[in-house]
Amino acid sequence: MQNSRKSGDNTLADALSHRLAMFGAFRSVDAAFDFEPKPTARLGASAATLRSSHSVRSVAVHPGTMSWHELHSPLHEESAAFLATLLGGDVVTTEHGGLGTYSTVLSDGLQVAGALQTEHGKPAHWNTFVRVPNVDLLCEIALSLGGSVRVEPSGIIGLDRRGIISDPTGASLTIIAGGDDRRTVGAGALGWDELRSIDPMESVRFWCSLFEWTASPIITARDAQGVMLLNGGRPVASVQMAMPTEARSRWLPVATVRRDQFDSAVYQAIRAGARISVAPSPHGILDRCGIFVDPAGAEFAIGAEPVVAIAAA
């Protein structure tokens, strides 16, 4: 694709808008976003109101939306406990069909994420699931868009059919037809997803074309080429340029905490042995966000929940 950057007196936001329009995926930044669930908190609301509106909740998952997050770690029980501590939750570990154990992170009794042992010495990584109507068809479309199929479709059609696809920058998602149709959002959960990409515009082109998402530049994150991804007009994830210290593109779920607990969550993570990968900084959606690596090598993004509630569409 030809470079569509404009002359120096135009803003980066204008250039992003132009490129997104070329993808057929642009939505005006002036349009109102339909954040759910409602009611949402308003600026100036009391602390009690904010706590009530930011409580963990379970929401229905529509096609083209993240439905589950699964961490693969060489020390999965320790990594699950680390995440549960950040979210103020618990961990339940059970046998995983003769393949070892599976740890489930719970918060307020709701399932937030899963964790299992990495295979064959692979490094720790997140596996994010997206619900789709037809896994096999989406794999074919991904290939036609310049992506790759890392794991061919398997499982029973209509029950647990799944495959793993990557965009041209290397960021992967697991697409699944069937399985659980609910997820948890808000403070105390993995309430948001962000793609850290080495080429944000290429990633936006691919995922918007694949899932029929739309996109809108995040004006406050123009230096990082920040983009909001929307599913049916509702925010579903964000994309930002990976820092030079980040070696690859990847999707990261965000451990979301209340705004007034963000600093203590960061302090708690560091005291538990985590190192800072990307220092906490202002974020176009999450007020503030930082990326950390736990002692087992698993990445965790920690974000402060915004005043306006966000949920998967």
VOPA-685129 format. One record per residue (C-alpha): residue number from 0; residue in one letter; x, y, z. Coordinates in Angstrom, 2 decimals, always signed. Example, Ala and Ser with C-alpha at 12.3 -4.5 7.8 and 13.67 -1.06 7.14 Angstrom:
BEGIN
{nr->0; rest->A; east->+12.30; north->-4.50; up->+7.80};
{nr->1; rest->S; east->+13.67; north->-1.06; up->+7.14};
***
This chain:
BEGIN
{nr->0; rest->M; east->+0.00; north->+0.00; up->+0.00};
{nr->1; rest->Q; east->+1.29; north->+3.43; up->-0.84};
{nr->2; rest->N; east->+2.32; north->+5.72; up->+1.96};
{nr->3; rest->S; east->-0.50; north->+8.21; up->+2.56};
{nr->4; rest->R; east->+1.22; north->+10.60; up->+5.02};
{nr->5; rest->K; east->+0.31; north->+14.22; up->+4.28};
{nr->6; rest->S; east->+2.42; north->+17.33; up->+4.25};
{nr->7; rest->G; east->+4.00; north->+18.72; up->+7.40};
{nr->8; rest->D; east->+1.23; north->+21.14; up->+8.36};
{nr->9; rest->N; east->-1.31; north->+18.33; up->+8.78};
{nr->10; rest->T; east->-1.55; north->+16.41; up->+12.01};
{nr->11; rest->L; east->-0.75; north->+12.74; up->+12.46};
{nr->12; rest->A; east->-4.41; north->+12.25; up->+13.33};
{nr->13; rest->D; east->-5.35; north->+13.47; up->+9.84};
{nr->14; rest->A; east->-2.90; north->+11.01; up->+8.30};
{nr->15; rest->L; east->-4.28; north->+8.14; up->+10.38};
{nr->16; rest->S; east->-7.83; north->+9.09; up->+9.43};
{nr->17; rest->H; east->-6.88; north->+9.11; up->+5.74};
{nr->18; rest->R; east->-5.23; north->+5.69; up->+5.91};
{nr->19; rest->L; east->-8.13; north->+4.20; up->+7.83};
{nr->20; rest->A; east->-10.55; north->+5.62; up->+5.28};
{nr->21; rest->M; east->-8.55; north->+3.84; up->+2.59};
{nr->22; rest->F; east->-9.11; north->+0.59; up->+4.49};
{nr->23; rest->G; east->-12.86; north->+1.25; up->+4.52};
{nr->24; rest->A; east->-12.70; north->+0.95; up->+8.30};
{nr->25; rest->F; east->-12.77; north->+4.54; up->+9.51};
{nr->26; rest->R; east->-15.35; north->+5.98; up->+11.86};
{nr->27; rest->S; east->-15.43; north->+9.65; up->+12.72};
{nr->28; rest->V; east->-13.79; north->+10.47; up->+16.04};
{nr->29; rest->D; east->-16.71; north->+12.83; up->+16.69};
{nr->30; rest->A; east->-19.22; north->+9.97; up->+16.70};
{nr->31; rest->A; east->-20.53; north->+8.91; up->+20.11};
{nr->32; rest->F; east->-19.27; north->+5.52; up->+21.29};
{nr->33; rest->D; east->-21.79; north->+3.16; up->+22.84};
{nr->34; rest->F; east->-19.98; north->+2.03; up->+25.98};
{nr->35; rest->E; east->-21.61; north->-0.80; up->+27.92};
{nr->36; rest->P; east->-22.75; north->-1.96; up->+30.41};
{nr->37; rest->K; east->-24.91; north->+0.90; up->+31.61};
{nr->38; rest->P; east->-25.39; north->+3.01; up->+33.63};
{nr->39; rest->T; east->-21.92; north->+4.48; up->+33.28};
{nr->40; rest->A; east->-20.22; north->+6.73; up->+35.80};
{nr->41; rest->R; east->-20.14; north->+10.46; up->+35.10};
{nr->42; rest->L; east->-17.42; north->+12.97; up->+35.79};
{nr->43; rest->G; east->-17.96; north->+14.34; up->+39.26};
{nr->44; rest->A; east->-19.78; north->+11.23; up->+40.47};
{nr->45; rest->S; east->-19.27; north->+10.23; up->+44.07};
{nr->46; rest->A; east->-16.70; north->+7.61; up->+45.06};
{nr->47; rest->A; east->-19.53; north->+5.25; up->+46.02};
{nr->48; rest->T; east->-21.09; north->+5.66; up->+42.58};
{nr->49; rest->L; east->-17.77; north->+4.95; up->+40.88};
{nr->50; rest->R; east->-17.23; north->+1.80; up->+42.92};
{nr->51; rest->S; east->-20.71; north->+0.58; up->+42.10};
{nr->52; rest->S; east->-20.42; north->+1.24; up->+38.36};
{nr->53; rest->H; east->-16.93; north->-0.30; up->+38.21};
{nr->54; rest->S; east->-17.79; north->-3.61; up->+39.89};
{nr->55; rest->V; east->-16.88; north->-6.84; up->+38.09};
{nr->56; rest->R; east->-19.66; north->-8.07; up->+35.86};
{nr->57; rest->S; east->-20.32; north->-10.78; up->+33.33};
{nr->58; rest->V; east->-21.48; north->-9.75; up->+29.85};
{nr->59; rest->A; east->-22.70; north->-11.61; up->+26.79};
{nr->60; rest->V; east->-20.15; north->-12.00; up->+24.00};
{nr->61; rest->H; east->-21.08; north->-11.13; up->+20.44};
{nr->62; rest->P; east->-19.26; north->-12.48; up->+17.34};
{nr->63; rest->G; east->-15.99; north->-10.66; up->+16.73};
{nr->64; rest->T; east->-15.37; north->-10.08; up->+20.44};
{nr->65; rest->M; east->-12.76; north->-11.41; up->+22.87};
{nr->66; rest->S; east->-14.40; north->-14.12; up->+24.94};
{nr->67; rest->W; east->-11.60; north->-15.63; up->+27.05};
{nr->68; rest->H; east->-7.97; north->-15.06; up->+28.03};
{nr->69; rest->E; east->-5.59; north->-17.92; up->+28.71};
{nr->70; rest->L; east->-2.03; north->-17.57; up->+29.98};
{nr->71; rest->H; east->+0.62; north->-20.12; up->+29.06};
{nr->72; rest->S; east->+3.45; north->-19.95; up->+31.61};
{nr->73; rest->P; east->+6.32; north->-22.23; up->+32.65};
{nr->74; rest->L; east->+5.05; north->-21.71; up->+36.21};
{nr->75; rest->H; east->+1.38; north->-21.33; up->+35.50};
{nr->76; rest->E; east->+0.11; north->-21.72; up->+39.06};
{nr->77; rest->E; east->+2.49; north->-19.00; up->+40.26};
{nr->78; rest->S; east->+1.54; north->-16.71; up->+37.36};
{nr->79; rest->A; east->-2.16; north->-17.28; up->+38.04};
{nr->80; rest->A; east->-1.63; north->-16.45; up->+41.71};
{nr->81; rest->F; east->+0.25; north->-13.28; up->+40.69};
{nr->82; rest->L; east->-2.68; north->-12.15; up->+38.52};
{nr->83; rest->A; east->-5.24; north->-13.05; up->+41.18};
{nr->84; rest->T; east->-3.37; north->-10.97; up->+43.74};
{nr->85; rest->L; east->-3.43; north->-7.94; up->+41.42};
{nr->86; rest->L; east->-7.17; north->-8.33; up->+40.87};
{nr->87; rest->G; east->-8.02; north->-9.16; up->+44.47};
{nr->88; rest->G; east->-9.26; north->-12.61; up->+43.44};
{nr->89; rest->D; east->-8.58; north->-16.29; up->+43.97};
{nr->90; rest->V; east->-7.22; north->-19.25; up->+42.02};
{nr->91; rest->V; east->-8.73; north->-22.71; up->+41.59};
{nr->92; rest->T; east->-6.47; north->-25.40; up->+40.11};
{nr->93; rest->T; east->-7.88; north->-28.64; up->+38.69};
{nr->94; rest->E; east->-6.72; north->-31.58; up->+36.57};
{nr->95; rest->H; east->-6.70; north->-30.79; up->+32.87};
{nr->96; rest->G; east->-7.76; north->-34.02; up->+31.20};
{nr->97; rest->G; east->-4.54; north->-35.87; up->+31.93};
{nr->98; rest->L; east->-2.48; north->-33.02; up->+30.48};
{nr->99; rest->G; east->-1.45; north->-31.54; up->+33.81};
{nr->100; rest->T; east->-3.37; north->-28.92; up->+35.74};
{nr->101; rest->Y; east->-5.38; north->-25.86; up->+34.75};
{nr->102; rest->S; east->-5.60; north->-22.81; up->+36.98};
{nr->103; rest->T; east->-8.63; north->-20.53; up->+36.81};
{nr->104; rest->V; east->-8.48; north->-17.00; up->+38.19};
{nr->105; rest->L; east->-11.70; north->-15.97; up->+39.92};
{nr->106; rest->S; east->-12.85; north->-12.52; up->+41.00};
{nr->107; rest->D; east->-16.09; north->-12.06; up->+42.92};
{nr->108; rest->G; east->-16.90; north->-15.65; up->+42.03};
{nr->109; rest->L; east->-16.64; north->-15.01; up->+38.27};
{nr->110; rest->Q; east->-14.09; north->-16.70; up->+36.01};
{nr->111; rest->V; east->-11.61; north->-14.08; up->+34.80};
{nr->112; rest->A; east->-8.80; north->-16.01; up->+33.06};
{nr->113; rest->G; east->-7.16; north->-19.40; up->+32.76};
{nr->114; rest->A; east->-3.54; north->-20.49; up->+33.03};
{nr->115; rest->L; east->-1.72; north->-23.65; up->+32.01};
{nr->116; rest->Q; east->+1.79; north->-24.97; up->+31.50};
{nr->117; rest->T; east->+3.69; north->-23.89; up->+28.40};
{nr->118; rest->E; east->+4.48; north->-26.65; up->+25.92};
{nr->119; rest->H; east->+7.94; north->-27.85; up->+24.93};
{nr->120; rest->G; east->+9.86; north->-25.07; up->+26.62};
{nr->121; rest->K; east->+7.99; north->-22.28; up->+24.81};
{nr->122; rest->P; east->+8.17; north->-18.83; up->+26.44};
{nr->123; rest->A; east->+5.25; north->-17.49; up->+28.42};
{nr->124; rest->H; east->+2.49; north->-15.94; up->+26.30};
{nr->125; rest->W; east->-1.19; north->-15.02; up->+26.31};
{nr->126; rest->N; east->-3.79; north->-16.84; up->+24.21};
{nr->127; rest->T; east->-6.79; north->-14.57; up->+23.57};
{nr->128; rest->F; east->-9.97; north->-16.13; up->+22.17};
{nr->129; rest->V; east->-12.34; north->-14.37; up->+19.77};
{nr->130; rest->R; east->-15.78; north->-15.79; up->+19.01};
{nr->131; rest->V; east->-16.55; north->-16.18; up->+15.29};
{nr->132; rest->P; east->-19.35; north->-17.91; up->+13.35};
{nr->133; rest->N; east->-17.05; north->-19.99; up->+11.10};
{nr->134; rest->V; east->-13.44; north->-20.79; up->+12.04};
{nr->135; rest->D; east->-12.48; north->-22.42; up->+8.74};
{nr->136; rest->L; east->-13.79; north->-19.54; up->+6.65};
{nr->137; rest->L; east->-12.01; north->-16.94; up->+8.81};
{nr->138; rest->C; east->-8.72; north->-18.83; up->+8.40};
{nr->139; rest->E; east->-9.11; north->-18.66; up->+4.62};
{nr->140; rest->I; east->-9.88; north->-14.95; up->+4.77};
{nr->141; rest->A; east->-6.88; north->-14.35; up->+7.05};
{nr->142; rest->L; east->-4.59; north->-15.93; up->+4.46};
{nr->143; rest->S; east->-6.09; north->-13.82; up->+1.68};
{nr->144; rest->L; east->-5.39; north->-10.67; up->+3.73};
{nr->145; rest->G; east->-1.70; north->-11.50; up->+4.12};
{nr->146; rest->G; east->-1.91; north->-13.11; up->+7.54};
{nr->147; rest->S; east->-0.99; north->-16.64; up->+8.52};
{nr->148; rest->V; east->-2.64; north->-19.63; up->+10.16};
{nr->149; rest->R; east->-0.37; north->-20.76; up->+12.98};
{nr->150; rest->V; east->-2.61; north->-23.60; up->+14.12};
{nr->151; rest->E; east->-4.99; north->-25.19; up->+11.62};
{nr->152; rest->P; east->-8.67; north->-25.47; up->+12.59};
{nr->153; rest->S; east->-9.49; north->-28.41; up->+14.83};
{nr->154; rest->G; east->-12.29; north->-29.56; up->+17.09};
{nr->155; rest->I; east->-15.96; north->-30.21; up->+16.49};
{nr->156; rest->I; east->-17.83; north->-27.78; up->+14.25};
{nr->157; rest->G; east->-20.42; north->-25.89; up->+16.29};
{nr->158; rest->L; east->-18.96; north->-27.02; up->+19.62};
{nr->159; rest->D; east->-15.32; north->-26.07; up->+20.11};
{nr->160; rest->R; east->-13.88; north->-25.55; up->+16.61};
{nr->161; rest->R; east->-10.80; north->-23.32; up->+16.85};
{nr->162; rest->G; east->-7.64; north->-22.17; up->+15.10};
{nr->163; rest->I; east->-4.86; north->-19.62; up->+15.65};
{nr->164; rest->I; east->-4.26; north->-16.81; up->+13.16};
{nr->165; rest->S; east->-1.65; north->-14.05; up->+13.00};
{nr->166; rest->D; east->-1.62; north->-10.67; up->+11.32};
{nr->167; rest->P; east->+1.28; north->-9.69; up->+9.03};
{nr->168; rest->T; east->+3.15; north->-8.18; up->+12.02};
{nr->169; rest->G; east->+3.04; north->-11.47; up->+13.96};
{nr->170; rest->A; east->+0.29; north->-10.74; up->+16.51};
{nr->171; rest->S; east->-1.92; north->-13.80; up->+17.09};
{nr->172; rest->L; east->-5.47; north->-14.50; up->+18.22};
{nr->173; rest->T; east->-7.35; north->-17.77; up->+18.66};
{nr->174; rest->I; east->-10.68; north->-17.82; up->+16.85};
{nr->175; rest->I; east->-13.31; north->-20.16; up->+18.25};
{nr->176; rest->A; east->-16.84; north->-21.19; up->+17.31};
{nr->177; rest->G; east->-18.66; north->-22.49; up->+20.36};
{nr->178; rest->G; east->-17.58; north->-22.53; up->+23.97};
{nr->179; rest->D; east->-18.49; north->-20.02; up->+26.67};
{nr->180; rest->D; east->-20.41; north->-16.98; up->+25.43};
{nr->181; rest->R; east->-19.72; north->-14.64; up->+28.36};
{nr->182; rest->R; east->-16.74; north->-12.70; up->+29.69};
{nr->183; rest->T; east->-15.98; north->-10.48; up->+32.65};
{nr->184; rest->V; east->-15.25; north->-6.78; up->+32.35};
{nr->185; rest->G; east->-14.51; north->-3.84; up->+34.62};
{nr->186; rest->A; east->-12.25; north->-3.45; up->+37.62};
{nr->187; rest->G; east->-11.11; north->-6.76; up->+39.07};
{nr->188; rest->A; east->-11.06; north->-8.46; up->+35.66};
{nr->189; rest->L; east->-9.17; north->-8.52; up->+32.39};
{nr->190; rest->G; east->-11.37; north->-5.64; up->+31.32};
{nr->191; rest->W; east->-9.66; north->-4.50; up->+28.13};
{nr->192; rest->D; east->-7.45; north->-5.77; up->+25.29};
{nr->193; rest->E; east->-4.65; north->-3.97; up->+23.52};
{nr->194; rest->L; east->-2.56; north->-4.88; up->+20.51};
{nr->195; rest->R; east->+1.02; north->-3.67; up->+20.84};
{nr->196; rest->S; east->+2.10; north->-3.62; up->+17.19};
{nr->197; rest->I; east->+5.33; north->-2.87; up->+15.39};
{nr->198; rest->D; east->+3.15; north->-1.57; up->+12.51};
{nr->199; rest->P; east->-0.18; north->-0.34; up->+13.93};
{nr->200; rest->M; east->-1.73; north->+0.61; up->+10.60};
{nr->201; rest->E; east->-0.99; north->-2.78; up->+9.06};
{nr->202; rest->S; east->-2.50; north->-4.48; up->+12.10};
{nr->203; rest->V; east->-5.59; north->-2.26; up->+11.91};
{nr->204; rest->R; east->-6.01; north->-3.03; up->+8.22};
{nr->205; rest->F; east->-5.83; north->-6.77; up->+8.83};
{nr->206; rest->W; east->-8.05; north->-7.16; up->+11.90};
{nr->207; rest->C; east->-10.69; north->-4.70; up->+10.70};
{nr->208; rest->S; east->-10.92; north->-6.47; up->+7.37};
{nr->209; rest->L; east->-11.06; north->-9.90; up->+9.03};
{nr->210; rest->F; east->-13.64; north->-9.22; up->+11.75};
{nr->211; rest->E; east->-15.46; north->-6.32; up->+10.05};
{nr->212; rest->W; east->-14.42; north->-4.06; up->+12.90};
{nr->213; rest->T; east->-14.27; north->-0.31; up->+12.41};
{nr->214; rest->A; east->-11.52; north->+1.96; up->+13.71};
{nr->215; rest->S; east->-11.07; north->+5.45; up->+15.03};
{nr->216; rest->P; east->-7.81; north->+7.28; up->+15.84};
{nr->217; rest->I; east->-7.27; north->+8.03; up->+19.53};
{nr->218; rest->I; east->-6.41; north->+11.71; up->+19.43};
{nr->219; rest->T; east->-4.66; north->+11.66; up->+22.82};
{nr->220; rest->A; east->-2.42; north->+8.79; up->+21.63};
{nr->221; rest->R; east->-1.43; north->+10.19; up->+18.24};
{nr->222; rest->D; east->+2.32; north->+9.84; up->+18.91};
{nr->223; rest->A; east->+1.83; north->+6.09; up->+19.44};
{nr->224; rest->Q; east->-0.50; north->+5.83; up->+16.40};
{nr->225; rest->G; east->-3.24; north->+4.85; up->+18.85};
{nr->226; rest->V; east->-6.43; north->+3.46; up->+17.32};
{nr->227; rest->M; east->-9.70; north->+2.34; up->+18.87};
{nr->228; rest->L; east->-11.25; north->-0.81; up->+17.39};
{nr->229; rest->L; east->-15.03; north->-1.08; up->+17.43};
{nr->230; rest->N; east->-17.32; north->-4.04; up->+16.94};
{nr->231; rest->G; east->-20.74; north->-2.94; up->+15.79};
{nr->232; rest->G; east->-19.97; north->+0.59; up->+16.98};
{nr->233; rest->R; east->-18.90; north->-0.46; up->+20.48};
{nr->234; rest->P; east->-15.28; north->-0.32; up->+21.69};
{nr->235; rest->V; east->-13.64; north->-3.73; up->+21.74};
{nr->236; rest->A; east->-9.86; north->-3.12; up->+21.87};
{nr->237; rest->S; east->-7.11; north->-0.61; up->+21.17};
{nr->238; rest->V; east->-3.94; north->-0.66; up->+19.09};
{nr->239; rest->Q; east->-0.75; north->+1.25; up->+19.83};
{nr->240; rest->M; east->+2.79; north->+1.31; up->+18.48};
{nr->241; rest->A; east->+5.13; north->-1.03; up->+20.36};
{nr->242; rest->M; east->+8.01; north->+0.69; up->+22.10};
{nr->243; rest->P; east->+11.56; north->+0.08; up->+20.78};
{nr->244; rest->T; east->+12.13; north->-2.16; up->+23.80};
{nr->245; rest->E; east->+9.25; north->-4.41; up->+22.73};
{nr->246; rest->A; east->+10.63; north->-7.00; up->+20.37};
{nr->247; rest->R; east->+7.38; north->-8.20; up->+18.77};
{nr->248; rest->S; east->+3.73; north->-7.53; up->+18.11};
{nr->249; rest->R; east->+1.29; north->-9.25; up->+20.44};
{nr->250; rest->W; east->-2.17; north->-8.96; up->+21.94};
{nr->251; rest->L; east->-2.21; north->-8.26; up->+25.68};
{nr->252; rest->P; east->-5.22; north->-8.41; up->+27.98};
{nr->253; rest->V; east->-5.23; north->-5.65; up->+30.58};
{nr->254; rest->A; east->-5.64; north->-6.41; up->+34.28};
{nr->255; rest->T; east->-8.02; north->-3.57; up->+35.11};
{nr->256; rest->V; east->-8.14; north->-1.94; up->+38.52};
{nr->257; rest->R; east->-10.00; north->+1.02; up->+39.96};
{nr->258; rest->R; east->-8.38; north->+4.36; up->+39.24};
{nr->259; rest->D; east->-7.67; north->+4.98; up->+42.91};
{nr->260; rest->Q; east->-5.95; north->+1.59; up->+43.19};
{nr->261; rest->F; east->-3.66; north->+1.84; up->+40.17};
{nr->262; rest->D; east->-0.56; north->+3.03; up->+42.03};
{nr->263; rest->S; east->-0.96; north->+0.39; up->+44.73};
{nr->264; rest->A; east->-1.41; north->-2.35; up->+42.09};
{nr->265; rest->V; east->+1.83; north->-1.27; up->+40.39};
{nr->266; rest->Y; east->+3.63; north->-1.21; up->+43.74};
{nr->267; rest->Q; east->+2.21; north->-4.64; up->+44.59};
{nr->268; rest->A; east->+3.38; north->-6.10; up->+41.28};
{nr->269; rest->I; east->+6.92; north->-4.82; up->+41.79};
{nr->270; rest->R; east->+7.04; north->-6.07; up->+45.37};
{nr->271; rest->A; east->+5.94; north->-9.51; up->+44.09};
{nr->272; rest->G; east->+9.03; north->-9.62; up->+41.85};
{nr->273; rest->A; east->+7.72; north->-8.18; up->+38.58};
{nr->274; rest->R; east->+9.93; north->-6.00; up->+36.43};
{nr->275; rest->I; east->+8.74; north->-3.05; up->+34.39};
{nr->276; rest->S; east->+8.65; north->-3.64; up->+30.64};
{nr->277; rest->V; east->+6.82; north->-0.45; up->+29.62};
{nr->278; rest->A; east->+6.59; north->+2.18; up->+32.33};
{nr->279; rest->P; east->+3.09; north->+3.28; up->+33.41};
{nr->280; rest->S; east->+1.96; north->+6.30; up->+31.43};
{nr->281; rest->P; east->-1.23; north->+8.09; up->+30.34};
{nr->282; rest->H; east->-3.40; north->+5.97; up->+28.04};
{nr->283; rest->G; east->-6.04; north->+7.10; up->+25.59};
{nr->284; rest->I; east->-8.63; north->+4.67; up->+26.94};
{nr->285; rest->L; east->-7.44; north->+3.45; up->+30.34};
{nr->286; rest->D; east->-6.30; north->+6.67; up->+31.99};
{nr->287; rest->R; east->-2.96; north->+5.00; up->+32.80};
{nr->288; rest->C; east->-1.41; north->+1.71; up->+31.76};
{nr->289; rest->G; east->+1.90; north->-0.11; up->+32.16};
{nr->290; rest->I; east->+3.35; north->-3.48; up->+31.15};
{nr->291; rest->F; east->+5.15; north->-5.78; up->+33.58};
{nr->292; rest->V; east->+6.81; north->-9.19; up->+33.48};
{nr->293; rest->D; east->+6.28; north->-11.56; up->+36.40};
{nr->294; rest->P; east->+9.08; north->-13.80; up->+37.82};
{nr->295; rest->A; east->+7.99; north->-16.63; up->+35.50};
{nr->296; rest->G; east->+8.40; north->-14.44; up->+32.41};
{nr->297; rest->A; east->+4.70; north->-13.81; up->+31.80};
{nr->298; rest->E; east->+3.65; north->-10.34; up->+30.63};
{nr->299; rest->F; east->+0.90; north->-8.45; up->+32.41};
{nr->300; rest->A; east->-0.58; north->-5.14; up->+31.40};
{nr->301; rest->I; east->-2.09; north->-3.21; up->+34.32};
{nr->302; rest->G; east->-4.56; north->-0.46; up->+33.50};
{nr->303; rest->A; east->-6.71; north->+1.97; up->+35.46};
{nr->304; rest->E; east->-10.36; north->+1.62; up->+34.60};
{nr->305; rest->P; east->-11.69; north->+4.80; up->+32.95};
{nr->306; rest->V; east->-14.52; north->+6.84; up->+34.41};
{nr->307; rest->V; east->-16.71; north->+5.75; up->+31.50};
{nr->308; rest->A; east->-17.24; north->+2.00; up->+31.71};
{nr->309; rest->I; east->-15.96; north->-0.11; up->+28.82};
{nr->310; rest->A; east->-17.05; north->-3.57; up->+27.79};
{nr->311; rest->A; east->-16.61; north->-5.98; up->+24.93};
{nr->312; rest->A; east->-19.25; north->-5.42; up->+22.26};
***
